[in-house]
């Protein structure tokens, strides 16, 4: 019995070994297994990345050749280290650290040793690479930005990290991917697909030819070109006007949701994040915790919207029939509720209807409207829920489901929010600041621009997006399908009339552009900061929303200037100029342009760090950077 058991065991083990060998050599002899075969060298062929054009076909992003020195630690043979370091323009310490890093990654797989060699360095090095066994040159392509504008729009590419590789197995150590902006949002389209060649090696680790005559080799597929929605001239002009200022601007085409300009100030030259200088420059930008040039204020800046939010309260009030176009509300230079008083700049005893309330930005009118909205159901908690749903139908208080790399939700409080804040009881007076766009309401510039586009369209909007066309593809339906608000179309006309009066007679009357009907709304937002553990009031933020023309609008925008005083001082001037630039293709309001270009807010931004008192001062003068320097072509020197 024992002999039989031993015999059967030997037979079973033999069968298992045979089956395993059959599986490995016959059944599983496929292209997948050769990636794990140490006797086969894998050589990647990287495609050119797709080009990026603006909406008018102007080339913004192209490619330039780049070369990486790769290393396979197990294949290294004795070499003249000092000579090699001299060729690579590195020191011995860098050589040792890079080699250690490569060994930690893998002894048998290639990894970058020195990245982004210039064409000149490559030409010198390639003739001598045969002396350095274990090292080889990998050709790649780097970005070449044909402009100095739109850094926050275009983004950049950089080397993948371990998390990127874990999230997408397509990437290998040393690969490049989009890190910000369009480069990140459309990385899978722009990158193409790399090709690969399998090279058979002999037992002495020498290349002996293609594996199976190249049966499993693949060719690279070039990345697809894309056209983005940005008007590069409008983008450049906006960045020019925002010199020495901080804030965000979003300009949209109401009829499509296409983003015409997306400006974040301060900005930087996109070419600063290309090639070997990328790491040093990125660290410098990242560590600038004061100016925060990498922070996209147009998408990530969350601010109280101020008086532009009065437009929303007017629409909700009309929809819920708590105000009418004929009713007038008296303003006694403000609004009294309980023992408190909300100040207003209206004349004492002024009687305003909805049009004039918008025109004069009357706090009393909108405080009354807001309280009526919340108190309409008889329960302020139910009223705030109704108010919240109307506001959110304009895209406020949530991500817009766009194709941008970053963003913030903002905040439109609802019943649940105030249940947490006021668990016992809740009255409309508790949140009266929401009436004028302060309090708990918070929005981003792109949300305000989208709200303005919905008003311009009389009740609907298209999801804001940055891509206009992709080579060989159609746009997703979400960008071409209108989203309707909860406000009836008829209620938009009096609000739009009020916005027109803002320019004709109201708070922006000094910003008119002859022959152009602009509808807008100024905003001034109180600005507080915690300094030395004390809540301190700083200079107010300047906000402006507008669209033009009044009928068949071509552009809607939101401008937010940090510490910019009142709405028409900085933001309003910028809005008028950008609208004129886009609609009329020329500037007649040179007075506004010259004022903006000769006034800086840098003094305001320095106050929290300089110890200077927080009081309104005249803006400091500064040197104007010529427009041609802003939009000029970059120095296409080697990275």
C-alpha positions as CSV (number, residue, x, y, z in Angstrom):
1,X,0.0,0.0,0.0
2,X,2.8,2.4,0.9
3,X,4.6,1.5,-2.4
4,X,1.4,2.3,-4.3
5,X,1.0,5.6,-2.5
6,X,4.6,6.6,-3.2
7,X,4.1,5.7,-6.9
8,X,0.9,7.7,-7.2
9,X,2.6,10.7,-5.5
10,X,5.4,10.6,-8.0
11,X,3.0,10.4,-10.9
12,X,0.9,13.3,-9.5
13,X,3.9,15.5,-9.0
14,X,5.0,14.7,-12.5
15,X,1.6,15.6,-13.9
16,X,1.6,18.9,-12.0
17,X,5.1,19.8,-13.3
18,X,4.2,18.9,-16.8
19,X,1.0,20.9,-16.7
20,X,2.8,23.9,-15.3
21,X,5.5,23.8,-18.0
22,X,2.8,23.4,-20.7
23,X,1.0,26.4,-19.3
24,X,4.1,28.6,-19.1
25,X,5.7,27.6,-22.4
26,X,2.7,26.9,-24.6
27,X,-0.6,28.4,-23.3
28,X,0.8,31.5,-21.7
29,X,3.5,32.2,-24.2
30,X,2.0,35.6,-25.0
31,X,3.0,39.3,-25.1
32,X,1.8,39.7,-21.5
33,X,4.4,37.2,-20.1
34,X,7.3,38.8,-21.9
35,X,7.1,41.9,-19.7
36,X,8.3,39.7,-16.9
37,X,11.0,37.9,-18.8
38,X,14.5,39.1,-17.8
39,X,15.9,37.8,-21.1
40,X,13.9,40.3,-23.1
41,X,14.6,44.0,-23.1
42,X,11.7,46.4,-23.4
43,X,12.3,49.6,-25.4
44,X,9.5,52.2,-25.4
45,X,8.9,54.6,-28.3
46,X,7.2,57.7,-26.9
47,X,4.7,59.5,-29.2
48,X,4.5,63.2,-29.8
49,X,1.9,64.9,-27.6
50,X,-1.1,66.5,-29.2
51,X,-1.0,70.2,-30.0
52,X,-3.2,72.7,-28.3
53,X,-4.8,75.6,-30.2
54,X,-7.0,78.5,-29.1
55,X,-10.6,78.9,-30.4
56,X,-9.4,80.9,-33.4
57,X,-6.8,78.3,-34.5
58,X,-3.7,80.0,-32.9
59,X,-1.1,77.4,-31.8
60,X,-0.5,77.7,-28.1
61,X,1.3,74.5,-27.2
62,X,3.7,72.4,-29.4
63,X,6.6,70.0,-28.7
64,X,10.3,70.0,-28.6
65,X,12.7,67.0,-28.4
66,X,14.2,65.9,-25.1
67,X,16.5,63.1,-24.1
68,X,16.7,61.1,-20.8
69,X,19.7,59.0,-19.8
70,X,18.3,55.8,-18.4
71,X,20.0,53.2,-16.3
72,X,19.6,49.5,-15.6
73,X,21.7,48.9,-12.4
74,X,22.4,45.1,-12.9
75,X,23.9,45.8,-16.4
76,X,26.4,48.5,-15.2
77,X,30.0,47.6,-15.9
78,X,33.1,49.4,-14.4
79,X,33.3,53.0,-15.9
80,X,35.2,56.3,-15.5
81,X,32.7,57.9,-13.2
82,X,34.3,61.4,-13.2
83,X,34.3,61.5,-17.0
84,X,30.7,60.3,-17.2
85,X,29.7,63.0,-14.6
86,X,31.4,65.6,-16.7
87,X,29.5,64.6,-19.8
88,X,26.2,64.7,-17.9
89,X,27.1,68.0,-16.2
90,X,26.5,66.6,-12.7
91,X,28.7,66.0,-9.7
92,X,29.8,62.7,-8.1
93,X,27.3,63.1,-5.2
94,X,24.4,63.4,-7.7
95,X,25.7,60.4,-9.6
96,X,25.7,58.3,-6.4
97,X,22.2,59.5,-5.3
98,X,20.7,58.8,-8.7
99,X,22.2,55.4,-8.9
100,X,20.9,54.6,-5.4
101,X,17.5,55.7,-6.3
102,X,17.6,53.5,-9.5
103,X,18.6,50.5,-7.4
104,X,15.9,51.0,-4.9
105,X,13.4,51.1,-7.8
106,X,14.6,48.0,-9.6
107,X,18.0,46.3,-10.4
108,X,16.7,45.0,-13.7
109,X,14.2,47.6,-15.0
110,X,15.3,50.9,-16.6
111,X,14.7,54.2,-14.7
112,X,15.7,57.8,-15.4
113,X,19.2,58.7,-14.4
114,X,19.4,62.3,-15.8
115,X,16.3,63.8,-17.5
116,X,15.8,66.4,-20.1
117,X,19.1,66.7,-21.9
118,X,19.3,69.4,-24.5
119,X,19.9,68.6,-28.1
120,X,23.5,69.9,-27.8
121,X,24.2,67.7,-24.7
122,X,22.6,64.7,-26.5
123,X,24.8,65.2,-29.6
124,X,28.0,65.1,-27.5
125,X,26.8,62.2,-25.3
126,X,25.4,59.8,-27.9
127,X,28.9,59.2,-29.5
128,X,30.3,58.0,-26.2
129,X,27.4,56.0,-24.8
130,X,28.9,52.7,-26.0
131,X,31.6,53.1,-23.3
132,X,28.9,53.1,-20.5
133,X,27.3,49.7,-20.4
134,X,24.0,49.7,-18.5
135,X,23.1,53.3,-19.6
136,X,21.1,54.2,-22.6
137,X,19.4,57.3,-24.0
138,X,15.6,57.4,-24.2
139,X,14.1,60.0,-26.5
140,X,10.9,61.9,-25.3
141,X,9.2,65.1,-26.2
142,X,8.7,68.1,-23.9
143,X,6.2,70.9,-24.3
144,X,7.0,74.1,-26.0
145,X,4.6,76.9,-25.1
146,X,4.2,79.3,-28.0
147,X,2.9,82.0,-25.7
148,X,3.6,83.4,-22.2
149,X,0.0,83.6,-21.2
150,X,-2.6,81.2,-19.8
151,X,-0.4,79.2,-17.4
152,X,-3.4,78.3,-15.3
153,X,-5.4,77.4,-18.4
154,X,-2.7,75.3,-20.2
155,X,-1.1,73.7,-17.2
156,X,2.1,71.7,-17.5
157,X,3.5,68.2,-17.7
158,X,5.8,66.5,-15.2
159,X,7.2,63.2,-14.2
160,X,4.8,60.6,-12.7
161,X,5.0,59.6,-9.1
162,X,4.1,56.3,-7.4
163,X,0.5,57.3,-6.9
164,X,0.1,58.2,-10.6
165,X,1.5,54.8,-11.6
166,X,-0.8,53.0,-9.1
167,X,-3.8,54.8,-10.5
168,X,-3.0,54.2,-14.2
169,X,-0.8,51.1,-15.1
170,X,-0.1,52.8,-18.5
171,X,2.5,54.9,-16.8
172,X,6.0,53.7,-16.0
173,X,8.7,55.3,-13.9
174,X,10.1,58.3,-15.8
175,X,6.9,58.9,-17.9
176,X,5.5,62.4,-18.2
177,X,1.8,63.3,-17.6
178,X,-0.3,66.4,-17.3
179,X,-0.2,67.9,-13.9
180,X,-2.4,71.0,-14.2
181,X,-4.8,72.8,-16.5
182,X,-5.8,71.4,-19.9
183,X,-2.7,69.2,-19.9
184,X,-4.2,67.3,-16.9
185,X,-7.9,67.4,-17.9
186,X,-7.2,66.0,-21.4
187,X,-4.0,64.0,-20.6
188,X,-5.3,60.7,-21.9
189,X,-6.2,62.3,-25.3
190,X,-3.1,64.5,-25.6
191,X,-0.5,61.8,-24.6
192,X,-1.3,59.3,-27.3
193,X,-0.1,55.7,-26.8
194,X,3.5,54.7,-26.6
195,X,4.9,52.0,-28.8
196,X,7.2,49.2,-27.6
197,X,9.9,46.9,-29.0
198,X,11.0,43.6,-27.4
199,X,14.7,42.8,-27.8
200,X,16.0,39.3,-27.2
201,X,19.2,39.1,-25.1
202,X,21.7,36.2,-24.8
203,X,23.1,34.8,-21.6
204,X,25.8,37.4,-21.7
205,X,23.1,40.1,-21.6
206,X,23.9,41.2,-25.2
207,X,21.1,42.2,-27.6
208,X,20.7,39.6,-30.4
209,X,17.7,40.9,-32.2
210,X,13.9,41.4,-32.1
211,X,12.0,38.9,-30.0
212,X,10.1,36.5,-32.3
213,X,10.9,38.8,-35.3
214,X,9.0,41.7,-33.8
215,X,5.7,39.9,-33.6
216,X,4.7,41.6,-30.4
217,X,6.2,45.1,-31.2
218,X,3.7,48.0,-31.4
219,X,4.0,51.4,-33.0
220,X,3.4,54.6,-31.1
221,X,0.1,56.5,-31.7
222,X,0.5,60.3,-31.7
223,X,-1.6,62.3,-29.3
224,X,-4.7,64.0,-30.7
225,X,-4.7,67.8,-31.2
226,X,-7.4,69.8,-29.3
227,X,-8.8,73.2,-29.8
228,X,-9.7,75.0,-26.5
229,X,-12.4,77.6,-26.1
230,X,-10.0,80.3,-24.9
231,X,-9.7,83.5,-27.0
232,X,-6.0,84.1,-26.5
233,X,-6.2,87.8,-27.3
234,X,-8.9,88.3,-24.6
235,X,-6.9,86.1,-22.2
236,X,-3.8,88.2,-22.8
237,X,-5.7,91.4,-22.4
238,X,-7.2,90.3,-19.1
239,X,-3.9,89.2,-17.7
240,X,-2.4,92.6,-18.7
241,X,-5.1,94.5,-16.8
242,X,-4.6,92.3,-13.7
243,X,-0.9,93.2,-13.3
244,X,0.0,93.9,-9.6
245,X,-3.5,92.7,-8.6
246,X,-4.9,89.5,-7.2
247,X,-8.1,87.8,-8.1
248,X,-9.9,85.8,-10.7
249,X,-11.8,86.4,-14.0
250,X,-14.1,84.1,-15.9
251,X,-15.6,85.1,-19.2
252,X,-18.2,82.8,-20.9
253,X,-20.0,82.6,-24.1
254,X,-23.7,82.4,-22.9
255,X,-24.9,80.6,-26.0
256,X,-22.5,77.6,-25.5
257,X,-20.9,77.7,-22.1
258,X,-17.5,78.0,-23.7
259,X,-14.9,79.7,-21.5
260,X,-13.5,82.7,-23.4
261,X,-11.0,83.7,-20.7
262,X,-9.9,82.2,-17.4
263,X,-7.6,84.5,-15.6
264,X,-5.9,83.9,-12.2
265,X,-3.7,86.6,-10.9
266,X,-0.9,86.6,-10.1
267,X,0.2,84.3,-12.8
268,X,3.5,83.0,-14.3
269,X,5.1,82.0,-17.6
270,X,4.2,78.4,-18.5
271,X,7.6,78.0,-20.0
272,X,9.0,78.2,-16.4
273,X,7.7,74.7,-15.8
274,X,9.4,73.0,-18.7
275,X,12.5,70.7,-18.7
276,X,15.3,70.6,-16.1
277,X,14.3,74.0,-14.7
278,X,10.8,72.7,-13.8
279,X,11.5,71.3,-10.4
280,X,13.3,74.4,-9.1
281,X,10.7,76.8,-10.5
282,X,7.8,74.8,-9.3
283,X,9.2,74.7,-5.8
284,X,9.6,78.5,-5.9
285,X,6.0,79.0,-7.0
286,X,4.7,76.5,-4.6
287,X,6.5,78.0,-1.6
288,X,5.2,81.5,-2.4
289,X,2.5,81.3,0.3
290,X,1.6,85.0,0.1
291,X,1.0,85.5,-3.7
292,X,0.1,81.9,-4.4
293,X,0.6,81.9,-8.1
294,X,-0.3,78.2,-8.4
295,X,-3.6,78.8,-6.8
296,X,-6.3,79.3,-9.5
297,X,-8.4,81.9,-8.0
298,X,-10.9,81.9,-10.9
299,X,-11.8,78.3,-10.1
300,X,-10.7,77.7,-6.5
301,X,-11.2,81.1,-4.8
302,X,-14.2,80.8,-2.6
303,X,-15.6,84.3,-1.7
304,X,-18.8,85.9,-0.5
305,X,-20.4,87.1,-3.7
306,X,-21.7,90.4,-2.3
307,X,-24.2,92.5,-4.2
308,X,-24.3,90.4,-7.4
309,X,-26.2,87.9,-5.3
310,X,-29.0,90.4,-5.0
311,X,-29.9,89.4,-8.5
312,X,-30.6,85.9,-7.3
313,X,-32.7,87.1,-4.4
314,X,-34.7,89.3,-6.8
315,X,-35.4,86.3,-9.2
316,X,-36.4,84.1,-6.3
317,X,-38.6,86.8,-4.9
318,X,-40.4,87.3,-8.2
319,X,-40.8,83.5,-8.7
320,X,-42.3,83.0,-5.3
321,X,-44.5,86.0,-5.7
322,X,-43.4,87.7,-2.5
323,X,-42.5,90.9,-4.5
324,X,-43.8,92.3,-7.7
325,X,-42.4,94.6,-10.4
326,X,-44.8,97.4,-9.3
327,X,-44.3,97.3,-5.5
328,X,-41.9,99.9,-4.0
329,X,-40.1,99.4,-0.8
330,X,-38.9,102.3,1.3
331,X,-35.2,102.5,2.3
332,X,-34.4,104.7,5.3
333,X,-30.7,104.6,4.5
334,X,-30.7,101.0,5.5
335,X,-32.9,98.2,7.0
336,X,-33.8,97.8,10.7
337,X,-34.5,94.4,12.1
338,X,-34.9,94.0,15.8
339,X,-32.3,96.0,17.5
340,X,-29.9,95.9,14.5
341,X,-29.5,98.1,11.5
342,X,-28.1,97.2,8.0
343,X,-26.7,100.3,6.5
344,X,-27.4,101.4,2.9
345,X,-26.2,104.2,0.6
346,X,-29.7,105.0,-0.7
347,X,-31.1,108.4,0.1
348,X,-33.3,108.5,3.2
349,X,-36.8,107.6,2.3
350,X,-36.0,106.4,-1.2
351,X,-38.7,104.2,-2.6
352,X,-37.4,101.5,-4.9
353,X,-39.0,98.9,-7.0
354,X,-37.0,95.8,-8.3
355,X,-35.4,97.7,-11.2
356,X,-34.3,100.6,-9.1
357,X,-33.4,98.3,-6.2
358,X,-30.8,96.6,-8.5
359,X,-29.8,100.0,-10.0
360,X,-29.0,101.5,-6.7
361,X,-28.0,98.2,-5.0
362,X,-30.5,98.9,-2.2
363,X,-29.8,96.7,0.9
364,X,-33.2,97.5,2.4
365,X,-35.0,96.3,-0.7
366,X,-33.2,92.9,-0.8
367,X,-33.3,92.4,3.0
368,X,-37.1,92.8,2.8
369,X,-37.2,90.4,-0.2
370,X,-35.1,87.8,1.5
371,X,-37.2,87.8,4.7
372,X,-40.4,87.4,2.7
373,X,-38.9,84.4,0.8
374,X,-37.9,82.6,4.0
375,X,-41.1,83.5,5.9
376,X,-43.5,82.6,3.0
377,X,-44.1,79.0,4.0
378,X,-44.7,80.0,7.6
379,X,-41.5,78.3,8.7
380,X,-38.1,79.9,8.0
381,X,-36.4,76.5,7.8
382,X,-38.7,75.4,5.0
383,X,-38.3,78.8,3.4
384,X,-34.5,78.6,3.4
385,X,-34.8,75.1,1.8
386,X,-36.9,76.6,-1.0
387,X,-34.5,79.5,-1.4
388,X,-31.6,77.2,-1.5
389,X,-33.0,75.0,-4.3
390,X,-33.7,78.0,-6.5
391,X,-30.1,79.2,-6.0
392,X,-28.6,75.8,-6.7
393,X,-30.5,75.5,-10.0
394,X,-28.1,78.2,-11.3
395,X,-25.1,76.0,-10.6
396,X,-24.3,77.6,-7.2
397,X,-23.2,75.7,-4.2
398,X,-21.9,72.7,-6.1
399,X,-19.3,71.5,-8.7
400,X,-20.4,72.4,-12.2
401,X,-19.4,69.0,-13.6
402,X,-17.1,70.7,-16.1
403,X,-13.8,69.6,-17.7
404,X,-11.5,71.7,-15.6
405,X,-8.7,70.2,-13.5
406,X,-9.6,72.0,-10.2
407,X,-12.6,73.6,-8.6
408,X,-14.5,74.3,-5.4
409,X,-18.2,73.8,-4.5
410,X,-18.8,77.1,-2.8
411,X,-21.7,77.1,-0.4
412,X,-25.4,77.7,-0.6
413,X,-26.8,76.8,2.9
414,X,-30.0,74.8,3.2
415,X,-32.3,73.6,5.9
416,X,-29.9,70.9,7.1
417,X,-27.1,73.4,7.3
418,X,-29.1,75.8,9.5
419,X,-30.5,72.9,11.6
420,X,-26.9,72.2,12.6
421,X,-26.1,75.9,13.2
422,X,-29.4,76.7,15.0
423,X,-30.8,73.4,16.5
424,X,-33.4,75.0,18.7
425,X,-35.1,77.7,16.7
426,X,-34.5,79.6,13.5
427,X,-35.7,82.9,12.2
428,X,-35.1,84.7,8.9
429,X,-33.4,87.5,10.7
430,X,-30.6,85.2,11.8
431,X,-29.3,85.0,8.2
432,X,-30.2,88.4,6.9
433,X,-26.7,88.9,5.5
434,X,-27.5,86.3,2.8
435,X,-29.8,89.0,1.4
436,X,-26.8,91.0,0.2
437,X,-24.5,88.1,-0.7
438,X,-22.6,87.9,2.6
439,X,-23.1,85.8,5.7
440,X,-23.0,82.0,4.9
441,X,-23.2,82.3,1.1
442,X,-19.9,81.6,-0.8
443,X,-19.2,81.3,-4.5
444,X,-16.3,81.0,-6.9
445,X,-15.8,83.4,-9.9
446,X,-16.7,80.7,-12.4
447,X,-20.0,80.1,-10.5
448,X,-20.8,83.8,-10.6
449,X,-20.0,83.9,-14.3
450,X,-22.3,80.9,-14.9
451,X,-25.1,82.6,-12.9
452,X,-24.7,85.7,-15.0
453,X,-24.8,83.6,-18.2
454,X,-28.0,82.0,-17.0
455,X,-29.5,85.4,-16.5
456,X,-28.3,86.6,-19.9
457,X,-30.0,83.5,-21.4
458,X,-33.3,84.2,-19.5
459,X,-33.3,81.0,-17.5
460,X,-30.8,78.4,-18.8
461,X,-27.1,77.8,-19.1
462,X,-24.6,75.3,-20.6
463,X,-22.0,73.7,-18.5
464,X,-18.9,75.8,-18.7
465,X,-16.1,73.9,-20.5
466,X,-12.6,74.5,-21.8
467,X,-12.5,72.2,-24.8
468,X,-14.0,73.3,-28.2
469,X,-13.0,70.4,-30.4
470,X,-11.0,67.2,-30.2
471,X,-9.4,65.7,-33.3
472,X,-11.7,62.9,-34.6
473,X,-14.1,63.1,-31.7
474,X,-17.4,64.8,-30.7
475,X,-18.0,66.7,-27.5
476,X,-19.8,65.0,-24.6
477,X,-23.6,65.7,-24.5
478,X,-23.2,67.4,-21.1
479,X,-21.6,70.4,-22.8
480,X,-24.2,70.8,-25.5
481,X,-27.4,70.2,-23.5
482,X,-28.9,73.2,-21.7
483,X,-29.6,73.2,-18.0
484,X,-32.8,75.0,-17.0
485,X,-33.2,77.0,-13.8
486,X,-36.3,76.9,-11.6
487,X,-37.1,80.6,-12.5
488,X,-39.7,81.3,-15.1
489,X,-38.5,83.2,-18.2
490,X,-40.8,86.2,-17.6
491,X,-39.1,87.1,-14.3
492,X,-35.7,87.7,-15.9
493,X,-36.7,90.8,-17.9
494,X,-37.1,93.2,-14.9
495,X,-33.8,91.9,-13.4
496,X,-32.0,92.5,-16.7
497,X,-33.6,95.9,-17.0
498,X,-32.2,96.7,-13.5
499,X,-28.7,95.5,-14.6
500,X,-28.9,97.7,-17.7
501,X,-29.8,100.7,-15.4
502,X,-26.7,100.0,-13.3
503,X,-24.7,101.1,-16.3
504,X,-27.1,103.9,-17.5
505,X,-27.8,105.6,-14.1
506,X,-26.6,103.4,-11.3
507,X,-23.5,102.3,-9.5
508,X,-21.5,101.7,-12.8
509,X,-22.7,104.7,-14.7
510,X,-19.1,105.9,-15.1
511,X,-18.1,102.7,-16.9
512,X,-20.4,102.9,-20.0
513,X,-19.1,102.0,-23.4
514,X,-20.6,104.1,-26.1
515,X,-22.9,102.1,-28.5
516,X,-22.8,99.0,-26.3
517,X,-25.7,97.9,-24.0
518,X,-24.0,96.3,-21.0
519,X,-25.9,94.8,-18.2
520,X,-24.0,94.5,-14.9
521,X,-24.0,94.5,-11.2
522,X,-21.4,95.9,-8.8
523,X,-20.3,94.2,-5.6
524,X,-18.3,95.3,-2.5
525,X,-17.5,92.5,0.0
526,X,-16.3,93.1,3.5
527,X,-13.0,91.4,4.0
528,X,-11.7,90.0,7.3
529,X,-8.6,88.1,8.3
530,X,-7.3,86.7,11.6
531,X,-4.1,88.5,12.4
532,X,-2.3,87.8,15.7
533,X,-5.4,85.9,16.9
534,X,-7.5,89.1,16.3
535,X,-10.3,89.3,13.6
536,X,-9.2,92.3,11.6
537,X,-11.1,94.1,8.8
538,X,-9.0,94.6,5.7
539,X,-9.8,96.5,2.5
540,X,-13.0,95.3,0.8
541,X,-13.0,93.0,-2.2
542,X,-14.2,94.4,-5.6
543,X,-16.6,92.3,-7.6
544,X,-18.4,92.8,-10.8
545,X,-20.7,90.7,-13.0
546,X,-21.9,91.7,-16.5
547,X,-23.0,90.5,-19.9
548,X,-23.4,92.2,-23.3
549,X,-25.1,93.0,-25.5
550,X,-28.4,93.0,-23.7
551,X,-30.1,91.1,-26.4
552,X,-28.3,88.1,-28.0
553,X,-25.4,88.3,-25.5
554,X,-22.0,87.3,-26.7
555,X,-20.1,87.4,-23.4
556,X,-20.9,87.0,-19.7
557,X,-18.2,87.5,-17.1
558,X,-17.4,87.7,-13.4
559,X,-14.4,89.7,-12.1
560,X,-13.1,89.4,-8.6
561,X,-10.3,91.7,-7.4
562,X,-9.0,91.0,-3.9
563,X,-8.8,94.2,-1.7
564,X,-10.0,96.2,-4.7
565,X,-12.2,98.6,-2.7
566,X,-15.8,98.9,-4.1
567,X,-17.2,97.1,-7.2
568,X,-16.8,99.8,-9.8
569,X,-13.3,100.8,-8.8
570,X,-11.3,97.9,-10.1
571,X,-13.5,95.0,-11.1
572,X,-16.0,97.1,-12.9
573,X,-13.4,98.9,-15.0
574,X,-11.8,95.5,-16.0
575,X,-15.2,94.1,-16.9
576,X,-16.1,97.0,-19.2
577,X,-12.8,96.9,-21.0
578,X,-12.9,93.1,-21.5
579,X,-16.4,93.3,-22.8
580,X,-15.5,96.1,-25.3
581,X,-12.3,94.2,-26.3
582,X,-14.3,91.0,-27.1
583,X,-17.4,92.5,-28.6
584,X,-16.0,95.5,-30.5
585,X,-12.5,94.2,-31.0
586,X,-11.1,97.6,-30.0
587,X,-10.8,99.9,-26.9
588,X,-12.3,103.4,-26.8
589,X,-12.3,103.7,-23.0
590,X,-8.6,104.4,-22.8
591,X,-9.2,106.4,-19.6
592,X,-10.3,103.3,-17.8
593,X,-7.4,101.3,-19.3
594,X,-4.8,103.9,-18.3
595,X,-6.2,104.1,-14.8
596,X,-6.0,100.4,-14.3
597,X,-2.4,100.2,-15.6
598,X,-1.2,102.9,-13.4
599,X,-2.7,101.7,-10.1
600,X,-1.5,98.8,-8.1
601,X,-2.9,97.0,-5.1
602,X,0.5,95.6,-3.9
603,X,0.4,98.0,-1.0
604,X,-2.8,96.5,0.2
605,X,-1.5,92.9,-0.1
606,X,1.6,93.9,2.0
607,X,-0.4,95.3,4.9
608,X,-0.8,92.1,6.9
609,X,2.9,91.6,6.8
610,X,4.2,95.2,7.0
611,X,2.4,96.3,10.1
612,X,0.9,99.2,8.2
613,X,-2.6,100.3,9.5
614,X,-5.6,98.9,7.8
615,X,-7.1,102.0,6.3
616,X,-8.1,103.1,2.8
617,X,-5.1,104.5,1.1
618,X,-4.6,105.7,-2.5
619,X,-3.2,103.0,-4.7
620,X,0.5,103.2,-5.4
621,X,1.9,103.9,-8.9
622,X,3.9,101.3,-10.7
623,X,5.7,100.7,-14.0
624,X,3.5,99.4,-16.8
625,X,4.6,96.2,-18.5
626,X,4.0,96.6,-22.3
627,X,1.3,94.5,-23.8
628,X,3.7,92.9,-26.3
629,X,5.8,91.6,-23.4
630,X,2.7,89.9,-21.9
631,X,1.7,88.2,-25.1
632,X,5.1,87.9,-26.7
633,X,6.6,84.6,-27.8
634,X,8.8,82.8,-25.3
635,X,12.5,82.3,-25.5
636,X,12.6,78.8,-27.0
637,X,16.0,78.1,-25.6
638,X,16.9,74.6,-24.5
639,X,15.2,73.4,-21.3
